[in-house]
């Protein structure tokens, strides 16, 4: 596949990650605790996310992010490049749910210095009983 690049804040997404399809990469270096971008998408109820999630899982193409017990962001259609960050149990960045002007917002932050061009990973925090096989050994 040809690589296509798009840039948002620090994040550049590339189509051509051999093990995951898409990946998010830094367009410039970042220091520990730097804000890398916001995980954005359509805000859904947990019930609607469960319904969509079943369909997405059949195609192995889901960008659902649980904000809290009631709300989920669906970045599949209305997301940005941050949605392409992949899972790793020992990641180089982390998500933080922040309250901004009364709204829950999800930020991606570096947990260590990250070099330009490095792929971004955060821990999806799967429940081990429901985690896909690929997530348990990463």
Backbone bond lengths (Angstrom), bond angles and torsions (degrees), N, CA, C in turn:
res aa  C-N    CA-C-N  psi(-1)  N-CA   C-N-CA  omega(-1)  CA-C   N-CA-C  phi
1 X - - - 1.458 - - 1.514 110.43 -
2 X 1.275 115.95 145.09 1.461 120.78 175.39 1.524 108.95 -75.54
3 X 1.314 116.73 144.29 1.469 121.02 178.62 1.520 109.25 -85.09
4 X 1.311 115.15 135.31 1.459 121.37 176.32 1.507 107.10 -119.98
5 X 1.304 119.07 132.66 1.448 120.00 -177.92 1.518 111.68 -118.15
6 X 1.327 114.56 141.48 1.461 123.29 177.25 1.521 106.48 -135.58
7 X 1.316 118.57 145.42 1.459 119.54 -178.13 1.517 111.36 -120.10
8 X 1.329 116.74 136.52 1.466 124.57 175.60 1.512 106.86 -141.17
9 X 1.324 117.49 119.96 1.460 119.95 -176.24 1.530 108.39 49.74
10 X 1.330 117.32 -123.17 1.451 122.05 179.54 1.531 112.26 -82.94
11 X 1.335 117.27 -17.24 1.455 121.09 -165.01 1.523 112.71 -92.81
12 X 1.327 115.68 131.34 1.455 123.31 172.08 1.522 107.09 -118.79
13 X 1.323 118.47 127.39 1.466 121.53 179.94 1.518 110.06 -99.89
14 X 1.317 115.85 139.35 1.458 121.34 179.86 1.513 109.31 -125.88
15 X 1.307 116.19 135.70 1.462 121.68 173.26 1.513 106.37 -90.83
16 X 1.279 118.13 107.50 1.463 123.40 176.17 1.517 110.25 147.21
17 X 1.305 117.58 48.74 1.462 121.72 172.45 1.514 105.43 -98.44
18 X 1.295 117.80 116.54 1.460 122.12 -168.94 1.520 113.88 -56.73
19 X 1.310 119.95 -32.14 1.457 120.28 -174.02 1.518 113.81 -102.21
20 X 1.339 118.56 -11.92 1.457 118.95 -172.46 1.527 114.65 -134.07
21 X 1.300 119.16 -3.23 1.460 120.83 -179.56 1.519 111.65 90.57
22 X 1.295 117.62 -70.34 1.463 123.33 178.77 1.519 109.27 -117.22
23 X 1.292 115.81 154.95 1.456 121.17 174.72 1.510 109.34 -146.40
24 X 1.312 116.93 157.95 1.463 122.21 175.84 1.523 107.74 -109.68
25 X 1.310 115.82 132.41 1.457 122.27 -177.05 1.522 109.05 -128.70
26 X 1.323 116.25 150.69 1.459 119.87 178.85 1.520 111.10 -76.35
27 X 1.319 115.22 133.83 1.465 121.02 175.24 1.513 112.08 -83.19
28 X 1.334 116.50 -14.33 1.474 122.67 175.52 1.522 107.05 -155.64
29 X 1.313 117.39 160.74 1.464 120.46 -176.97 1.525 111.01 -67.12
30 X 1.328 115.17 155.84 1.464 121.62 179.97 1.526 109.08 -136.55
31 X 1.311 115.55 147.50 1.464 121.74 177.29 1.527 109.80 -94.71
32 X 1.312 115.76 160.30 1.460 121.19 176.83 1.536 108.89 -51.25
33 X 1.335 116.10 136.66 1.471 125.89 179.49 1.520 114.52 76.43
34 X 1.337 119.38 -0.58 1.462 120.38 176.01 1.522 110.31 -64.61
35 X 1.334 115.84 142.71 1.456 122.70 171.79 1.514 107.56 -76.17
36 X 1.342 117.28 124.71 1.460 121.34 -177.18 1.521 112.65 -99.46
37 X 1.313 116.62 -26.53 1.456 120.72 -179.97 1.515 110.37 163.12
38 X 1.321 115.35 174.52 1.463 121.34 -179.56 1.522 109.74 -110.07
39 X 1.324 115.99 135.43 1.461 121.50 173.06 1.516 106.59 -80.85
40 X 1.314 117.26 113.60 1.466 121.30 -176.04 1.522 110.01 -120.34
41 X 1.323 115.10 158.96 1.456 120.89 177.67 1.511 110.18 172.35
42 X 1.314 114.90 -173.09 1.456 121.98 178.09 1.526 108.53 -76.35
43 X 1.330 117.22 131.52 1.461 121.88 -179.95 1.527 109.02 -83.63
44 X 1.337 116.15 122.29 1.462 122.50 -176.53 1.519 111.35 -120.94
45 X 1.319 115.74 154.63 1.462 120.23 168.68 1.531 107.78 -70.86
46 X 1.316 117.16 160.98 1.464 120.78 178.59 1.529 110.46 -61.45
47 X 1.331 116.94 -38.24 1.467 120.44 -179.74 1.532 111.37 -63.15
48 X 1.335 117.93 -43.80 1.465 120.98 178.79 1.528 110.37 -67.54
49 X 1.324 117.21 -37.50 1.466 120.48 177.78 1.525 110.53 -63.97
50 X 1.329 117.70 -39.83 1.462 120.96 177.32 1.528 110.38 -61.89
51 X 1.337 116.77 -42.34 1.467 121.15 179.57 1.529 110.58 -63.32
52 X 1.333 116.55 -49.43 1.469 120.16 -179.63 1.522 111.15 -66.51
53 X 1.326 116.02 -38.36 1.456 120.62 -178.14 1.514 113.13 -57.95
54 X 1.317 117.51 -37.92 1.472 120.74 178.24 1.524 110.53 -61.73
55 X 1.318 116.77 -43.25 1.462 120.53 178.38 1.527 110.80 -68.35
56 X 1.325 117.42 -43.04 1.463 120.88 -179.61 1.528 111.33 -63.04
57 X 1.337 116.34 -39.90 1.459 120.25 -178.20 1.524 111.97 -64.29
58 X 1.330 117.31 -32.93 1.465 119.86 177.87 1.528 110.50 -61.96
59 X 1.323 117.22 -33.87 1.458 121.61 178.22 1.516 113.62 -95.61
60 X 1.335 117.37 3.74 1.468 122.77 -178.56 1.527 110.87 51.40
61 X 1.349 115.49 46.75 1.459 120.62 -176.31 1.529 109.52 -147.23
62 X 1.314 115.94 79.41 1.464 120.48 -176.30 1.521 110.59 -124.79
63 X 1.327 115.27 138.21 1.462 121.86 176.54 1.524 109.41 -128.82
64 X 1.335 116.35 44.11 1.463 121.67 179.11 1.520 109.20 -87.92
65 X 1.332 116.56 134.38 1.467 122.22 179.27 1.521 107.93 -128.14
66 X 1.330 117.38 117.08 1.460 122.13 178.46 1.519 111.13 -73.59
67 X 1.326 116.07 114.13 1.464 121.32 -179.94 1.530 109.65 -79.50
68 X 1.323 115.75 -45.70 1.465 122.43 176.47 1.526 106.93 -158.43
69 X 1.333 118.26 -167.59 1.469 121.12 -176.15 1.529 112.87 -65.63
70 X 1.316 117.76 -22.97 1.466 120.72 -175.19 1.531 113.93 -102.42
71 X 1.339 118.09 -27.89 1.463 121.18 -169.03 1.522 113.29 -126.07
72 X 1.325 114.91 146.29 1.458 122.93 -179.83 1.526 108.19 -135.68
73 X 1.331 116.91 139.80 1.465 121.52 172.47 1.524 109.05 -93.36
74 X 1.325 116.30 132.23 1.454 122.18 175.50 1.526 107.20 -110.19
75 X 1.330 116.24 105.74 1.464 121.74 -176.47 1.525 112.51 -95.79
76 X 1.318 117.21 6.08 1.468 119.17 -175.66 1.529 112.47 -59.21
77 X 1.321 118.31 -47.20 1.468 121.51 -178.14 1.525 112.97 -101.42
78 X 1.325 117.09 -32.60 1.477 120.60 -172.75 1.522 113.07 -116.62
79 X 1.311 116.65 24.05 1.454 120.10 -178.13 1.515 112.54 -92.84
80 X 1.320 114.76 -179.90 1.465 121.55 176.17 1.526 108.34 -119.95
81 X 1.303 117.85 -167.13 1.463 121.82 -175.66 1.519 114.36 -66.32
82 X 1.312 118.17 -21.58 1.467 120.55 -179.91 1.523 110.18 -59.93
83 X 1.326 117.99 -30.09 1.470 120.92 -178.88 1.523 112.36 -61.51
84 X 1.329 117.87 -18.22 1.459 120.75 -178.10 1.532 113.96 -85.85
85 X 1.331 117.83 -1.32 1.466 120.05 174.83 1.529 108.09 -65.32
86 X 1.308 116.41 132.95 1.463 121.61 -175.76 1.524 112.25 -95.92
87 X 1.331 114.43 170.29 1.465 122.58 -178.60 1.521 111.64 -84.14
88 X 1.308 114.52 142.19 1.459 122.59 168.61 1.515 106.73 -155.07
89 X 1.316 116.80 138.88 1.466 119.56 -178.83 1.529 111.99 -71.57
90 X 1.333 117.21 -22.87 1.469 121.80 173.86 1.531 107.02 -119.91
91 X 1.336 116.80 81.28 1.464 121.48 -170.59 1.527 114.05 -84.54
92 X 1.338 114.76 171.06 1.462 120.52 174.79 1.531 111.57 -103.93
93 X 1.325 117.17 -1.64 1.465 120.64 174.49 1.525 109.70 -147.28
94 X 1.315 115.65 170.56 1.462 120.73 -179.64 1.517 109.37 -142.52
95 X 1.320 114.66 157.40 1.461 119.54 175.19 1.523 108.60 -97.80
96 X 1.307 114.85 150.57 1.462 121.71 174.39 1.516 107.80 -135.89
97 X 1.333 115.76 128.85 1.459 120.46 174.65 1.524 106.40 -88.67
98 X 1.326 115.84 120.59 1.460 122.56 -175.87 1.522 109.93 -118.30
99 X 1.316 117.18 150.04 1.460 121.73 173.73 1.531 107.06 -96.06
100 X 1.337 116.51 117.82 1.462 122.27 -178.82 1.525 107.69 -126.12
101 X 1.324 116.22 114.43 1.473 121.79 -179.35 1.527 111.86 50.19
102 X 1.332 116.68 40.70 1.459 121.75 177.16 1.515 115.21 83.80
103 X 1.336 117.95 -0.46 1.463 121.78 179.03 1.519 110.54 -111.94
104 X 1.327 116.19 143.70 1.456 120.94 172.66 1.522 108.52 -76.83
105 X 1.320 116.43 128.96 1.464 122.50 178.04 1.520 107.41 -129.05
106 X 1.332 116.44 147.81 1.462 121.57 -177.57 1.517 108.66 -114.09
107 X 1.328 115.93 117.31 1.458 121.70 178.47 1.512 111.24 -106.89
108 X 1.318 116.68 149.54 1.456 123.37 174.47 1.521 107.26 -107.82
109 X 1.333 116.79 126.13 1.460 122.88 -175.19 1.520 110.54 -128.12
110 X 1.323 116.35 144.29 1.464 121.57 177.17 1.524 109.84 -71.41
111 X 1.327 117.28 135.38 1.471 120.96 175.24 1.524 111.09 -97.96
112 X 1.330 116.08 -3.77 1.470 122.66 176.47 1.517 106.63 -157.90
113 X 1.304 117.12 171.54 1.465 119.64 173.41 1.525 108.16 -64.38
114 X 1.337 116.42 136.39 1.458 121.56 -177.87 1.532 107.94 -127.96
115 X 1.308 116.11 131.11 1.465 121.29 -177.63 1.524 111.55 -79.46
116 X 1.322 115.22 152.85 1.469 121.01 174.28 1.526 109.48 -54.90
117 X 1.322 116.24 135.49 1.455 121.15 178.21 1.513 114.86 87.53
118 X 1.333 117.64 -9.09 1.462 120.81 -179.39 1.528 110.20 -73.93
119 X 1.336 116.05 142.59 1.463 120.35 177.69 1.520 110.42 -73.26
120 X 1.333 116.04 144.19 1.460 121.98 -179.72 1.522 111.33 -97.29
121 X 1.335 114.36 135.65 1.458 121.86 178.12 1.519 109.06 -134.60
122 X 1.321 116.16 141.13 1.456 120.67 168.14 1.520 108.00 -135.68
123 X 1.316 116.73 161.59 1.450 121.94 -178.63 1.522 108.83 -82.84
124 X 1.329 117.41 117.66 1.463 121.65 -179.40 1.534 111.99 -71.79
125 X 1.315 117.13 -8.82 1.474 123.07 178.02 1.531 112.50 56.95
126 X 1.308 115.13 47.82 1.455 119.88 176.85 1.520 110.94 -64.25
127 X 1.316 116.37 144.67 1.458 122.80 166.99 1.529 104.58 -71.98
128 X 1.327 118.33 121.44 1.466 120.84 -173.30 1.525 113.24 -57.48
129 X 1.331 118.49 -27.84 1.457 120.91 178.59 1.528 112.07 -70.48
130 X 1.339 117.29 -22.93 1.464 121.50 -177.23 1.525 113.33 -117.32
131 X 1.309 117.38 5.64 1.471 120.90 -176.38 1.519 111.44 -74.47
132 X 1.325 116.70 142.84 1.471 119.10 173.26 1.532 109.40 -66.06
133 X 1.330 116.21 154.02 1.460 120.84 -177.98 1.519 112.19 -54.55
134 X 1.344 117.80 -42.36 1.452 121.54 -176.33 1.532 111.83 -62.98
135 X 1.351 118.01 -26.46 1.468 120.77 -177.25 1.517 112.19 -80.16
136 X 1.315 116.86 -26.18 1.467 120.26 -176.41 1.520 111.03 -73.22
137 X 1.318 117.68 -34.29 1.462 119.73 -176.88 1.514 113.60 -99.69
138 X 1.327 118.28 11.40 1.466 118.35 179.14 1.493 108.11 -95.12
